[in-house]
Amino acid sequence: MSNQAVDVKALDRYECSACGYVYEPAKGDDKKEIPPGTSFEELPVDWRCPVCGVRKSAFRNIGPIGSPSGFKENLGYGLGVNKLTPMQKNILIFGGLALGFLFFLSLYGLQ
């Protein structure tokens, strides 16, 4: 078992502000032969977005996979919903819709 600490910043994903492409270090970049596990900072200086071709400076850090979406300064507002991950938000939304649909169907049982 290794005692090495994992650099959290190396796991961060970066999104292209021009086209929305997301560079994920865990996947790398097959088009430019960047191996999986290469952090955004380790990419070559001349690396460009594989979709639209913009420079690295046009990318912004969106955090690791599963992190809450939105601006970090806004995560404290609301009823706690802002701190949910996108998957948790989907479960909450579609679970609520399914529950509402079941309640609607239960009205047919009334006479």
Backbone torsions as a table, in degrees:
resi	resn	phi	psi	omega
1	MET	NA	130.5	-175.9
2	SER	-87.8	140.6	178.1
3	ASN	-97.8	8.7	-179.4
4	GLN	-70.7	136.5	176.6
5	ALA	-82.0	140.3	178.3
6	VAL	-85.6	130.8	177.9
7	ASP	-72.8	112.2	-176.6
8	VAL	-63.5	-36.8	-179.6
9	LYS	-62.2	-30.0	-179.7
10	ALA	-68.3	-21.0	-179.5
11	LEU	-88.2	-7.6	-177.7
12	ASP	-65.9	142.4	175.8
13	ARG	-95.9	153.8	-179.7
14	TYR	-126.9	135.1	-177.5
15	GLU	-110.1	136.7	177.0
16	CYS	-73.4	126.8	-179.1
17	SER	-75.2	-14.8	-179.0
18	ALA	-87.3	-45.0	-173.4
19	CYS	-122.2	-12.1	178.8
20	GLY	91.4	2.6	177.3
21	TYR	-62.2	138.3	-179.9
22	VAL	-112.8	120.7	174.6
23	TYR	-85.9	121.5	178.2
24	GLU	-112.1	118.8	-179.1
25	PRO	-57.9	-31.5	-179.4
26	ALA	-66.4	-25.4	-178.8
27	LYS	-100.0	-29.0	-176.0
28	GLY	74.6	-155.0	-180.0
29	ASP	-139.8	105.1	-178.2
30	ASP	-65.5	-36.0	-176.9
31	LYS	-64.6	-36.2	-178.0
32	LYS	-103.3	10.3	179.3
33	GLU	57.6	42.1	174.7
34	ILE	-93.2	119.0	-175.3
35	PRO	-70.8	153.1	175.3
36	PRO	-58.8	145.3	-179.0
37	GLY	95.2	-1.1	179.4
38	THR	-85.5	118.2	179.7
39	SER	-70.5	162.9	-178.7
40	PHE	-61.8	-36.8	-179.9
41	GLU	-67.3	-26.4	-178.8
42	GLU	-83.8	-7.1	179.2
43	LEU	-64.5	147.8	178.3
44	PRO	-59.4	153.3	-178.7
45	VAL	-61.4	-33.8	-177.9
46	ASP	-88.5	7.0	178.7
47	TRP	-66.2	139.2	179.2
48	ARG	-129.4	163.1	178.6
49	CYS	-58.4	128.0	-178.7
50	PRO	-69.9	-13.9	-178.9
51	VAL	-94.0	-52.3	-174.5
52	CYS	-114.4	-12.1	174.1
53	GLY	86.7	12.5	178.9
54	VAL	-77.1	162.0	-178.3
55	ARG	-73.4	167.9	179.1
56	LYS	-60.0	-28.7	-177.5
57	SER	-66.0	-17.4	180.0
58	ALA	-85.7	-0.6	-179.9
59	PHE	-93.2	148.2	176.4
60	ARG	-127.1	147.4	-177.9
61	ASN	-72.7	124.6	177.7
62	ILE	-113.4	8.6	174.9
63	GLY	85.0	179.8	-178.8
64	PRO	-74.9	166.7	177.5
65	ILE	-61.5	137.7	177.7
66	GLY	85.8	1.7	178.6
67	SER	-78.7	152.7	179.1
68	PRO	-60.2	141.4	-179.5
69	SER	-84.4	156.4	178.9
70	GLY	107.1	177.7	-179.9
71	PHE	-74.8	139.4	-176.5
72	LYS	-61.4	-32.5	-179.4
73	GLU	-72.2	-16.2	-179.7
74	ASN	-96.3	-4.8	-175.0
75	LEU	-68.6	-19.3	-179.1
76	GLY	-83.4	-8.3	-177.1
77	TYR	-91.5	169.3	178.4
78	GLY	86.8	-165.3	-178.3
79	LEU	-98.8	30.5	-178.2
80	GLY	92.8	-6.6	-177.8
81	VAL	-70.6	-28.1	-178.3
82	ASN	-66.1	-21.6	-178.8
83	LYS	-90.0	-1.4	179.2
84	LEU	-76.2	146.9	174.4
85	THR	-74.8	163.1	178.8
86	PRO	-56.1	-37.0	179.5
87	MET	-66.8	-40.9	178.5
88	GLN	-65.1	-36.5	177.3
89	LYS	-65.5	-40.9	178.0
90	ASN	-61.8	-43.2	179.3
91	ILE	-63.2	-42.0	179.6
92	LEU	-64.2	-45.9	-177.5
93	ILE	-67.5	-54.3	-175.5
94	PHE	-74.2	-27.0	173.4
95	GLY	-66.3	-40.7	176.5
96	GLY	-64.8	-40.3	177.4
97	LEU	-64.7	-42.1	179.1
98	ALA	-64.8	-41.4	178.2
99	LEU	-63.8	-43.2	176.7
100	GLY	-61.5	-39.6	178.3
101	PHE	-65.6	-40.0	177.2
102	LEU	-64.3	-40.5	176.5
103	PHE	-62.9	-40.0	178.2
104	PHE	-61.9	-45.0	179.0
105	LEU	-65.8	-30.6	179.9
106	SER	-67.8	-20.3	177.3
107	LEU	-65.4	-24.1	177.5
108	TYR	-69.3	-19.7	178.4
109	GLY	-78.6	-14.8	178.5
110	LEU	-78.7	148.6	178.1
111	GLN	-128.0	NA	NA
